[in-house]
């Protein structure tokens, strides 16, 4: 018989808060989370508030293929034109100590363009939005694109350029 190699079990990462009262709190630190709630020398009340406000989160990469969006905004009569490359940005977040049960599990947030967010999406919500986006993309490809090509062809065939003007 050959000797077996012992298997090494890895311990999942944890966060730790040590209070001034000598109480140690620990919890699971997801490997995908960009934030760790670990702290030392805070009171138990501060630790509880800190955990209630804490979110494990990660920002997923933005698809670099999308062009920047241009937003035209009028605020109090002043017109602003802003450009952003933040389109269809996604984030996964979990607020494990929230008083809201639906926030205690990972949910997705989808930023269509900056400051236009759909937050707290369940897997079913995200699947529904993905279906809507596919439907919208199909509409763009199958209806808008052919109409635009036809309009441009018609325009090219019938529009006078500056060189054609007397």
N, C-alpha and C positions, 0 to 999 in steps of 0.2 A: 504494500500500500504506500502511496506517496503522501507526504504530509500536505495538509491543506494550508493555503495562505490565509491568515486571519483577515477577515474583512474589516475595513475601517469605516465606522459610521461617522458621518460628519454631523455636527450639531448645528441645527439651524441658527442663523444669526439672531441675536436679541439686542434690544435696547435696555438701558438701565437708568433709572432715576434714583438718586440717593437724597433723602430729605434731611433737613437739619434735625429732625426728631429721631433720626437713626433708622428710618423705614426705607427699605429698598424695594422699588417697583421694577418689574421687568416684563417684557413682552416680545412678541415676534417682530423682527425687523425684516420685512420682505426684501429680497435681494434686488428687486426692481425699483425700490423706493429711493428717491434722491434726497430724502430728508430723514434724519434720525432724531427722535425726541430725547435722547439721553441728556441728563443734566445732573449736576451735583449741587449740594448746599442750597436747596430751595425748600420752602416749607411744604408740608403736605397739601395745604390748600392751593398753593401755587402749582404744585405738581398736578393736582386734579384739574385745575383750570387749563394748565399747559396741555395735558392730554386731551381734554375736551376740544381744544382748538386745533390740535395737531392733525395733519393729514399726511399719510404716506402717499406719495405721488411720483409720477414719471411723465415727462414730456416725450412723446414719440416723434421720430424724425418727420419733418415736413417734406412732402413730395417736391423735389426741386424742379420738376418738369412744368409745374404750373407757373404762368406768368404773374407778375405783380398785379394786384387789384388797384384800381383807381376809384376812390370814393369822392363824390361831390356832396358836400354838406353845407347847409345854411343854418347858422346859429345866430339868433337875434339880428337877422337881416344881413349878416356878414357871410359871404360865400367862401368856403374853404375847399381846396382840392388836395386830397391826401393820397399818397400811394403807399401800398403795403405789400409785403411779400408773404405775410402771414395769412394763408388761406388753407382751409381744411386741416388745421392743426389739431392734433388729438392729445389728450392727456388721460391717464388712468389715475384715479385717486380713491383713497379709502380713509374714512374718518372713524377709526375703530371705537372711539369713546364718545361719539356724537350721541346726543339724546334722540336723534332721528334714526330709527332702525334701518331705513333704506340707505343711509350713508355709511353704515357699519360694514358694508361689503364693497369691494372694488366696483366702481362705476366709471364710465367713460365720459369725457367732455369733448365736444366737437366745436371748434371755433371755425365758423364759415369764413369770416374775415374778422380782423381785429375788432374786439369789443362786441361781437355778435356770437354769443355762445349758447350751446345747448348743453346743460349740465345735468349730472346725475343720471346718465343714460344706463339703462339695464341692457343686457345682451339683446333682448327682444327689441328695445327701442333703437339700438344701434343697427340691428338687422333691418328694421323698418326704414330708417334713414338711408341705409345703403341701397335698399330697393328703390326708394324715391330718387336717389341720385342717379342710379342706373337708368331709371325711367326717364329722368330729365336728360341724361346724356344721350339716350336713344332718340328722344325728341329732337335734341340739337342735331344729332347726326342724320336722322331720317327725314326730318321736316325742315328745320331751320337751314341746315347746310345746303340741301338741294335748292331751296328757295333763294338763298343768297347767291349760289352759283348761277342760277337762272337770271336773277336780277342783274348780276354783274355782266353776264353775257349779253343780256338785252341792253344794258347801259353802254357797253363797249360797241355794240352794233349800231346804236342810234344816237349816241351822245357826240356832240361836236367837241373836239379838243380845241385849245387855244390856237393851234396851227391851222385848224379848219375855219376859223373866224376871218371875216374880211378885214 
